[in-house]
Amino acid sequence: MASIMPPNRSTTKSLAMIILFPLFGLGLTTSSYSTIYSWTAVALVCGSLGTYLLVRLRARWLKRHYF
């Protein structure tokens, strides 16, 4: 059975910069990196939680109407 290794710090920082790079291109260079990084992390967590809840609601709706 193959195990999935968690990303290391360099991978995580690389992914963060891929996400953050367009924001700096939009003129957000006056904000500190840690502020932008924190708000991006909050936005990703909220988006993930919202997606999870919507999938659960849809599954419940489908189960109620089709099964």
HTML snippet that shows the backbone in 3Dmol.js (N, CA, C, O; Angstrom):
<script src="https://3Dmol.org/build/3Dmol-min.js"></script>
<div id="view" style="width:600px;height:400px;position:relative"></div>
<script>
const pdb = `
ATOM      1  N   MET A   1       0.835  -1.165   0.000  1.00  0.00           N
ATOM      2  CA  MET A   1       0.000   0.000   0.000  1.00  0.00           C
ATOM      3  C   MET A   1       0.889   1.241   0.000  1.00  0.00           C
ATOM      4  O   MET A   1       1.806   1.352   0.814  1.00  0.00           O
ATOM      5  N   ALA A   2       0.623   2.149  -0.892  1.00  0.00           N
ATOM      6  CA  ALA A   2       1.443   3.352  -0.999  1.00  0.00           C
ATOM      7  C   ALA A   2       1.007   4.375   0.047  1.00  0.00           C
ATOM      8  O   ALA A   2      -0.183   4.586   0.278  1.00  0.00           O
ATOM      9  N   SER A   3       1.995   5.000   0.669  1.00  0.00           N
ATOM     10  CA  SER A   3       1.668   6.042   1.633  1.00  0.00           C
ATOM     11  C   SER A   3       1.867   7.404   0.973  1.00  0.00           C
ATOM     12  O   SER A   3       2.751   7.588   0.137  1.00  0.00           O
ATOM     13  N   ILE A   4       1.041   8.328   1.363  1.00  0.00           N
ATOM     14  CA  ILE A   4       1.125   9.681   0.830  1.00  0.00           C
ATOM     15  C   ILE A   4       1.882  10.528   1.833  1.00  0.00           C
ATOM     16  O   ILE A   4       1.480  10.660   2.989  1.00  0.00           O
ATOM     17  N   MET A   5       2.981  11.099   1.374  1.00  0.00           N
ATOM     18  CA  MET A   5       3.805  11.923   2.237  1.00  0.00           C
ATOM     19  C   MET A   5       3.218  13.327   2.336  1.00  0.00           C
ATOM     20  O   MET A   5       2.784  13.879   1.324  1.00  0.00           O
ATOM     21  N   PRO A   6       3.196  13.912   3.518  1.00  0.00           N
ATOM     22  CA  PRO A   6       2.731  15.292   3.627  1.00  0.00           C
ATOM     23  C   PRO A   6       3.733  16.234   2.967  1.00  0.00           C
ATOM     24  O   PRO A   6       4.927  15.938   2.928  1.00  0.00           O
ATOM     25  N   PRO A   7       3.261  17.363   2.448  1.00  0.00           N
ATOM     26  CA  PRO A   7       4.194  18.287   1.791  1.00  0.00           C
ATOM     27  C   PRO A   7       5.179  18.868   2.801  1.00  0.00           C
ATOM     28  O   PRO A   7       4.833  19.131   3.953  1.00  0.00           O
ATOM     29  N   ASN A   8       6.413  19.061   2.341  1.00  0.00           N
ATOM     30  CA  ASN A   8       7.388  19.678   3.221  1.00  0.00           C
ATOM     31  C   ASN A   8       7.264  21.199   3.156  1.00  0.00           C
ATOM     32  O   ASN A   8       6.459  21.726   2.388  1.00  0.00           O
ATOM     33  N   ARG A   9       8.055  21.900   3.958  1.00  0.00           N
ATOM     34  CA  ARG A   9       7.924  23.357   4.053  1.00  0.00           C
ATOM     35  C   ARG A   9       8.217  24.061   2.732  1.00  0.00           C
ATOM     36  O   ARG A   9       7.552  25.038   2.388  1.00  0.00           O
ATOM     37  N   SER A  10       9.207  23.572   1.992  1.00  0.00           N
ATOM     38  CA  SER A  10       9.538  24.245   0.735  1.00  0.00           C
ATOM     39  C   SER A  10       8.408  24.091  -0.273  1.00  0.00           C
ATOM     40  O   SER A  10       8.128  25.016  -1.034  1.00  0.00           O
ATOM     41  N   THR A  11       7.758  22.932  -0.287  1.00  0.00           N
ATOM     42  CA  THR A  11       6.626  22.730  -1.184  1.00  0.00           C
ATOM     43  C   THR A  11       5.474  23.637  -0.800  1.00  0.00           C
ATOM     44  O   THR A  11       4.829  24.233  -1.663  1.00  0.00           O
ATOM     45  N   THR A  12       5.215  23.742   0.498  1.00  0.00           N
ATOM     46  CA  THR A  12       4.126  24.591   0.978  1.00  0.00           C
ATOM     47  C   THR A  12       4.392  26.049   0.623  1.00  0.00           C
ATOM     48  O   THR A  12       3.483  26.753   0.182  1.00  0.00           O
ATOM     49  N   LYS A  13       5.614  26.505   0.808  1.00  0.00           N
ATOM     50  CA  LYS A  13       5.931  27.894   0.468  1.00  0.00           C
ATOM     51  C   LYS A  13       5.848  28.129  -1.033  1.00  0.00           C
ATOM     52  O   LYS A  13       5.430  29.199  -1.474  1.00  0.00           O
ATOM     53  N   SER A  14       6.243  27.136  -1.815  1.00  0.00           N
ATOM     54  CA  SER A  14       6.139  27.269  -3.266  1.00  0.00           C
ATOM     55  C   SER A  14       4.685  27.387  -3.695  1.00  0.00           C
ATOM     56  O   SER A  14       4.344  28.224  -4.531  1.00  0.00           O
ATOM     57  N   LEU A  15       3.833  26.554  -3.125  1.00  0.00           N
ATOM     58  CA  LEU A  15       2.411  26.621  -3.439  1.00  0.00           C
ATOM     59  C   LEU A  15       1.818  27.965  -3.002  1.00  0.00           C
ATOM     60  O   LEU A  15       0.988  28.544  -3.704  1.00  0.00           O
ATOM     61  N   ALA A  16       2.245  28.443  -1.859  1.00  0.00           N
ATOM     62  CA  ALA A  16       1.747  29.733  -1.378  1.00  0.00           C
ATOM     63  C   ALA A  16       2.144  30.849  -2.341  1.00  0.00           C
ATOM     64  O   ALA A  16       1.340  31.736  -2.628  1.00  0.00           O
ATOM     65  N   MET A  17       3.361  30.811  -2.833  1.00  0.00           N
ATOM     66  CA  MET A  17       3.801  31.863  -3.746  1.00  0.00           C
ATOM     67  C   MET A  17       3.067  31.775  -5.083  1.00  0.00           C
ATOM     68  O   MET A  17       2.808  32.803  -5.708  1.00  0.00           O
ATOM     69  N   ILE A  18       2.730  30.568  -5.530  1.00  0.00           N
ATOM     70  CA  ILE A  18       1.954  30.431  -6.766  1.00  0.00           C
ATOM     71  C   ILE A  18       0.594  31.082  -6.595  1.00  0.00           C
ATOM     72  O   ILE A  18       0.085  31.726  -7.513  1.00  0.00           O
ATOM     73  N   ILE A  19       0.006  30.914  -5.420  1.00  0.00           N
ATOM     74  CA  ILE A  19      -1.292  31.525  -5.144  1.00  0.00           C
ATOM     75  C   ILE A  19      -1.159  33.032  -4.951  1.00  0.00           C
ATOM     76  O   ILE A  19      -1.999  33.797  -5.427  1.00  0.00           O
ATOM     77  N   LEU A  20      -0.113  33.458  -4.260  1.00  0.00           N
ATOM     78  CA  LEU A  20       0.030  34.873  -3.908  1.00  0.00           C
ATOM     79  C   LEU A  20       0.596  35.735  -5.032  1.00  0.00           C
ATOM     80  O   LEU A  20       0.364  36.944  -5.044  1.00  0.00           O
ATOM     81  N   PHE A  21       1.325  35.156  -5.966  1.00  0.00           N
ATOM     82  CA  PHE A  21       1.980  35.955  -7.005  1.00  0.00           C
ATOM     83  C   PHE A  21       1.021  36.868  -7.764  1.00  0.00           C
ATOM     84  O   PHE A  21       1.340  38.041  -7.956  1.00  0.00           O
ATOM     85  N   PRO A  22      -0.150  36.377  -8.209  1.00  0.00           N
ATOM     86  CA  PRO A  22      -1.068  37.285  -8.908  1.00  0.00           C
ATOM     87  C   PRO A  22      -1.552  38.438  -8.033  1.00  0.00           C
ATOM     88  O   PRO A  22      -1.819  39.530  -8.536  1.00  0.00           O
ATOM     89  N   LEU A  23      -1.666  38.202  -6.733  1.00  0.00           N
ATOM     90  CA  LEU A  23      -2.106  39.274  -5.847  1.00  0.00           C
ATOM     91  C   LEU A  23      -1.091  40.410  -5.809  1.00  0.00           C
ATOM     92  O   LEU A  23      -1.469  41.581  -5.794  1.00  0.00           O
ATOM     93  N   PHE A  24       0.182  40.070  -5.795  1.00  0.00           N
ATOM     94  CA  PHE A  24       1.209  41.103  -5.796  1.00  0.00           C
ATOM     95  C   PHE A  24       1.218  41.840  -7.133  1.00  0.00           C
ATOM     96  O   PHE A  24       1.548  43.025  -7.192  1.00  0.00           O
ATOM     97  N   GLY A  25       0.859  41.144  -8.191  1.00  0.00           N
ATOM     98  CA  GLY A  25       0.762  41.783  -9.494  1.00  0.00           C
ATOM     99  C   GLY A  25      -0.398  42.757  -9.577  1.00  0.00           C
ATOM    100  O   GLY A  25      -0.408  43.640 -10.435  1.00  0.00           O
ATOM    101  N   LEU A  26      -1.366  42.608  -8.702  1.00  0.00           N
ATOM    102  CA  LEU A  26      -2.511  43.514  -8.688  1.00  0.00           C
ATOM    103  C   LEU A  26      -2.280  44.744  -7.816  1.00  0.00           C
ATOM    104  O   LEU A  26      -3.210  45.511  -7.565  1.00  0.00           O
ATOM    105  N   GLY A  27      -1.068  44.931  -7.362  1.00  0.00           N
ATOM    106  CA  GLY A  27      -0.753  46.137  -6.604  1.00  0.00           C
ATOM    107  C   GLY A  27      -0.807  45.957  -5.107  1.00  0.00           C
ATOM    108  O   GLY A  27      -0.900  46.945  -4.378  1.00  0.00           O
ATOM    109  N   LEU A  28      -0.754  44.755  -4.630  1.00  0.00           N
ATOM    110  CA  LEU A  28      -0.795  44.531  -3.192  1.00  0.00           C
ATOM    111  C   LEU A  28       0.606  44.484  -2.585  1.00  0.00           C
ATOM    112  O   LEU A  28       0.798  43.919  -1.509  1.00  0.00           O
ATOM    113  N   THR A  29       1.570  45.067  -3.264  1.00  0.00           N
ATOM    114  CA  THR A  29       2.948  45.016  -2.770  1.00  0.00           C
ATOM    115  C   THR A  29       3.161  45.909  -1.564  1.00  0.00           C
ATOM    116  O   THR A  29       4.178  45.784  -0.881  1.00  0.00           O
ATOM    117  N   THR A  30       2.222  46.811  -1.284  1.00  0.00           N
ATOM    118  CA  THR A  30       2.378  47.666  -0.113  1.00  0.00           C
ATOM    119  C   THR A  30       2.031  46.928   1.176  1.00  0.00           C
ATOM    120  O   THR A  30       2.380  47.400   2.258  1.00  0.00           O
ATOM    121  N   SER A  31       1.357  45.790   1.094  1.00  0.00           N
ATOM    122  CA  SER A  31       1.040  44.992   2.275  1.00  0.00           C
ATOM    123  C   SER A  31       2.188  44.025   2.555  1.00  0.00           C
ATOM    124  O   SER A  31       2.943  43.652   1.658  1.00  0.00           O
ATOM    125  N   SER A  32       2.297  43.636   3.805  1.00  0.00           N
ATOM    126  CA  SER A  32       3.359  42.699   4.157  1.00  0.00           C
ATOM    127  C   SER A  32       3.005  41.292   3.681  1.00  0.00           C
ATOM    128  O   SER A  32       1.834  40.950   3.520  1.00  0.00           O
ATOM    129  N   TYR A  33       4.021  40.504   3.465  1.00  0.00           N
ATOM    130  CA  TYR A  33       3.836  39.128   2.998  1.00  0.00           C
ATOM    131  C   TYR A  33       3.024  38.334   4.007  1.00  0.00           C
ATOM    132  O   TYR A  33       2.136  37.571   3.627  1.00  0.00           O
ATOM    133  N   SER A  34       3.321  38.508   5.299  1.00  0.00           N
ATOM    134  CA  SER A  34       2.624  37.716   6.319  1.00  0.00           C
ATOM    135  C   SER A  34       1.137  38.053   6.372  1.00  0.00           C
ATOM    136  O   SER A  34       0.314  37.173   6.624  1.00  0.00           O
ATOM    137  N   THR A  35       0.784  39.308   6.138  1.00  0.00           N
ATOM    138  CA  THR A  35      -0.623  39.699   6.135  1.00  0.00           C
ATOM    139  C   THR A  35      -1.347  39.055   4.963  1.00  0.00           C
ATOM    140  O   THR A  35      -2.421  38.479   5.137  1.00  0.00           O
ATOM    141  N   ILE A  36      -0.772  39.147   3.779  1.00  0.00           N
ATOM    142  CA  ILE A  36      -1.387  38.554   2.590  1.00  0.00           C
ATOM    143  C   ILE A  36      -1.452  37.034   2.734  1.00  0.00           C
ATOM    144  O   ILE A  36      -2.457  36.417   2.383  1.00  0.00           O
ATOM    145  N   TYR A  37      -0.388  36.439   3.245  1.00  0.00           N
ATOM    146  CA  TYR A  37      -0.339  34.987   3.434  1.00  0.00           C
ATOM    147  C   TYR A  37      -1.437  34.543   4.406  1.00  0.00           C
ATOM    148  O   TYR A  37      -2.124  33.552   4.159  1.00  0.00           O
ATOM    149  N   SER A  38      -1.598  35.273   5.501  1.00  0.00           N
ATOM    150  CA  SER A  38      -2.611  34.922   6.500  1.00  0.00           C
ATOM    151  C   SER A  38      -4.020  35.024   5.924  1.00  0.00           C
ATOM    152  O   SER A  38      -4.832  34.117   6.109  1.00  0.00           O
ATOM    153  N   TRP A  39      -4.314  36.117   5.229  1.00  0.00           N
ATOM    154  CA  TRP A  39      -5.654  36.285   4.654  1.00  0.00           C
ATOM    155  C   TRP A  39      -5.919  35.258   3.559  1.00  0.00           C
ATOM    156  O   TRP A  39      -7.052  34.807   3.395  1.00  0.00           O
ATOM    157  N   THR A  40      -4.885  34.887   2.811  1.00  0.00           N
ATOM    158  CA  THR A  40      -5.055  33.846   1.799  1.00  0.00           C
ATOM    159  C   THR A  40      -5.353  32.513   2.466  1.00  0.00           C
ATOM    160  O   THR A  40      -6.210  31.765   1.995  1.00  0.00           O
ATOM    161  N   ALA A  41      -4.661  32.207   3.551  1.00  0.00           N
ATOM    162  CA  ALA A  41      -4.913  30.960   4.282  1.00  0.00           C
ATOM    163  C   ALA A  41      -6.339  30.936   4.826  1.00  0.00           C
ATOM    164  O   ALA A  41      -7.018  29.912   4.752  1.00  0.00           O
ATOM    165  N   VAL A  42      -6.790  32.057   5.368  1.00  0.00           N
ATOM    166  CA  VAL A  42      -8.162  32.147   5.885  1.00  0.00           C
ATOM    167  C   VAL A  42      -9.163  31.944   4.747  1.00  0.00           C
ATOM    168  O   VAL A  42     -10.149  31.224   4.907  1.00  0.00           O
ATOM    169  N   ALA A  43      -8.912  32.574   3.601  1.00  0.00           N
ATOM    170  CA  ALA A  43      -9.816  32.443   2.454  1.00  0.00           C
ATOM    171  C   ALA A  43      -9.858  30.999   1.956  1.00  0.00           C
ATOM    172  O   ALA A  43     -10.928  30.497   1.610  1.00  0.00           O
ATOM    173  N   LEU A  44      -8.708  30.327   1.915  1.00  0.00           N
ATOM    174  CA  LEU A  44      -8.672  28.928   1.471  1.00  0.00           C
ATOM    175  C   LEU A  44      -9.411  28.009   2.436  1.00  0.00           C
ATOM    176  O   LEU A  44     -10.113  27.095   2.006  1.00  0.00           O
ATOM    177  N   VAL A  45      -9.258  28.243   3.732  1.00  0.00           N
ATOM    178  CA  VAL A  45      -9.960  27.430   4.729  1.00  0.00           C
ATOM    179  C   VAL A  45     -11.464  27.656   4.629  1.00  0.00           C
ATOM    180  O   VAL A  45     -12.238  26.700   4.659  1.00  0.00           O
ATOM    181  N   CYS A  46     -11.885  28.921   4.510  1.00  0.00           N
ATOM    182  CA  CYS A  46     -13.314  29.224   4.384  1.00  0.00           C
ATOM    183  C   CYS A  46     -13.891  28.630   3.096  1.00  0.00           C
ATOM    184  O   CYS A  46     -14.993  28.082   3.106  1.00  0.00           O
ATOM    185  N   GLY A  47     -13.165  28.734   2.012  1.00  0.00           N
ATOM    186  CA  GLY A  47     -13.620  28.159   0.753  1.00  0.00           C
ATOM    187  C   GLY A  47     -13.721  26.644   0.824  1.00  0.00           C
ATOM    188  O   GLY A  47     -14.668  26.062   0.296  1.00  0.00           O
ATOM    189  N   SER A  48     -12.765  26.007   1.464  1.00  0.00           N
ATOM    190  CA  SER A  48     -12.795  24.553   1.620  1.00  0.00           C
ATOM    191  C   SER A  48     -13.970  24.124   2.487  1.00  0.00           C
ATOM    192  O   SER A  48     -14.669  23.162   2.167  1.00  0.00           O
ATOM    193  N   LEU A  49     -14.183  24.837   3.580  1.00  0.00           N
ATOM    194  CA  LEU A  49     -15.306  24.517   4.457  1.00  0.00           C
ATOM    195  C   LEU A  49     -16.636  24.735   3.743  1.00  0.00           C
ATOM    196  O   LEU A  49     -17.551  23.922   3.875  1.00  0.00           O
ATOM    197  N   GLY A  50     -16.748  25.827   2.990  1.00  0.00           N
ATOM    198  CA  GLY A  50     -17.958  26.093   2.228  1.00  0.00           C
ATOM    199  C   GLY A  50     -18.225  25.022   1.191  1.00  0.00           C
ATOM    200  O   GLY A  50     -19.367  24.598   1.013  1.00  0.00           O
ATOM    201  N   THR A  51     -17.187  24.581   0.508  1.00  0.00           N
ATOM    202  CA  THR A  51     -17.329  23.521  -0.485  1.00  0.00           C
ATOM    203  C   THR A  51     -17.779  22.224   0.173  1.00  0.00           C
ATOM    204  O   THR A  51     -18.672  21.546  -0.336  1.00  0.00           O
ATOM    205  N   TYR A  52     -17.176  21.878   1.290  1.00  0.00           N
ATOM    206  CA  TYR A  52     -17.552  20.674   2.019  1.00  0.00           C
ATOM    207  C   TYR A  52     -19.026  20.721   2.430  1.00  0.00           C
ATOM    208  O   TYR A  52     -19.754  19.744   2.257  1.00  0.00           O
ATOM    209  N   LEU A  53     -19.459  21.858   2.974  1.00  0.00           N
ATOM    210  CA  LEU A  53     -20.851  21.975   3.410  1.00  0.00           C
ATOM    211  C   LEU A  53     -21.821  21.903   2.237  1.00  0.00           C
ATOM    212  O   LEU A  53     -22.877  21.279   2.345  1.00  0.00           O
ATOM    213  N   LEU A  54     -21.477  22.533   1.123  1.00  0.00           N
ATOM    214  CA  LEU A  54     -22.353  22.474  -0.047  1.00  0.00           C
ATOM    215  C   LEU A  54     -22.463  21.052  -0.603  1.00  0.00           C
ATOM    216  O   LEU A  54     -23.542  20.634  -1.022  1.00  0.00           O
ATOM    217  N   VAL A  55     -21.363  20.316  -0.609  1.00  0.00           N
ATOM    218  CA  VAL A  55     -21.397  18.931  -1.077  1.00  0.00           C
ATOM    219  C   VAL A  55     -22.272  18.090  -0.153  1.00  0.00           C
ATOM    220  O   VAL A  55     -23.060  17.272  -0.627  1.00  0.00           O
ATOM    221  N   ARG A  56     -22.143  18.281   1.156  1.00  0.00           N
ATOM    222  CA  ARG A  56     -22.975  17.541   2.109  1.00  0.00           C
ATOM    223  C   ARG A  56     -24.457  17.871   1.923  1.00  0.00           C
ATOM    224  O   ARG A  56     -25.300  16.975   1.943  1.00  0.00           O
ATOM    225  N   LEU A  57     -24.775  19.161   1.742  1.00  0.00           N
ATOM    226  CA  LEU A  57     -26.167  19.560   1.522  1.00  0.00           C
ATOM    227  C   LEU A  57     -26.726  18.964   0.237  1.00  0.00           C
ATOM    228  O   LEU A  57     -27.863  18.494   0.206  1.00  0.00           O
ATOM    229  N   ARG A  58     -25.924  18.984  -0.820  1.00  0.00           N
ATOM    230  CA  ARG A  58     -26.386  18.425  -2.088  1.00  0.00           C
ATOM    231  C   ARG A  58     -26.587  16.923  -1.984  1.00  0.00           C
ATOM    232  O   ARG A  58     -27.561  16.391  -2.517  1.00  0.00           O
ATOM    233  N   ALA A  59     -25.679  16.233  -1.305  1.00  0.00           N
ATOM    234  CA  ALA A  59     -25.825  14.788  -1.130  1.00  0.00           C
ATOM    235  C   ALA A  59     -27.104  14.475  -0.352  1.00  0.00           C
ATOM    236  O   ALA A  59     -27.829  13.538  -0.686  1.00  0.00           O
ATOM    237  N   ARG A  60     -27.371  15.259   0.676  1.00  0.00           N
ATOM    238  CA  ARG A  60     -28.595  15.054   1.452  1.00  0.00           C
ATOM    239  C   ARG A  60     -29.828  15.309   0.596  1.00  0.00           C
ATOM    240  O   ARG A  60     -30.802  14.560   0.672  1.00  0.00           O
ATOM    241  N   TRP A  61     -29.792  16.366  -0.219  1.00  0.00           N
ATOM    242  CA  TRP A  61     -30.914  16.695  -1.100  1.00  0.00           C
ATOM    243  C   TRP A  61     -31.139  15.594  -2.135  1.00  0.00           C
ATOM    244  O   TRP A  61     -32.275  15.187  -2.378  1.00  0.00           O
ATOM    245  N   LEU A  62     -30.054  15.116  -2.742  1.00  0.00           N
ATOM    246  CA  LEU A  62     -30.178  14.041  -3.732  1.00  0.00           C
ATOM    247  C   LEU A  62     -30.722  12.768  -3.099  1.00  0.00           C
ATOM    248  O   LEU A  62     -31.556  12.083  -3.691  1.00  0.00           O
ATOM    249  N   LYS A  63     -30.257  12.454  -1.906  1.00  0.00           N
ATOM    250  CA  LYS A  63     -30.721  11.253  -1.215  1.00  0.00           C
ATOM    251  C   LYS A  63     -32.217  11.361  -0.910  1.00  0.00           C
ATOM    252  O   LYS A  63     -32.952  10.382  -1.043  1.00  0.00           O
ATOM    253  N   ARG A  64     -32.663  12.537  -0.507  1.00  0.00           N
ATOM    254  CA  ARG A  64     -34.069  12.749  -0.184  1.00  0.00           C
ATOM    255  C   ARG A  64     -34.969  12.675  -1.408  1.00  0.00           C
ATOM    256  O   ARG A  64     -36.086  12.166  -1.318  1.00  0.00           O
ATOM    257  N   HIS A  65     -34.508  13.171  -2.546  1.00  0.00           N
ATOM    258  CA  HIS A  65     -35.353  13.262  -3.723  1.00  0.00           C
ATOM    259  C   HIS A  65     -35.247  12.094  -4.688  1.00  0.00           C
ATOM    260  O   HIS A  65     -36.154  11.881  -5.492  1.00  0.00           O
ATOM    261  N   TYR A  66     -34.170  11.338  -4.628  1.00  0.00           N
ATOM    262  CA  TYR A  66     -33.985  10.276  -5.623  1.00  0.00           C
ATOM    263  C   TYR A  66     -33.901   8.875  -5.029  1.00  0.00           C
ATOM    264  O   TYR A  66     -33.929   7.900  -5.781  1.00  0.00           O
ATOM    265  N   PHE A  67     -33.800   8.738  -3.719  1.00  0.00           N
ATOM    266  CA  PHE A  67     -33.682   7.398  -3.142  1.00  0.00           C
ATOM    267  C   PHE A  67     -34.733   7.148  -2.107  1.00  0.00           C
ATOM    268  O   PHE A  67     -34.776   6.066  -1.521  1.00  0.00           O
TER     269      PHE A  67
END
`;
const viewer = $3Dmol.createViewer("view");
viewer.addModel(pdb, "pdb");
viewer.setStyle({}, {cartoon: {color: "spectrum"}});
viewer.zoomTo();
viewer.render();
</script>
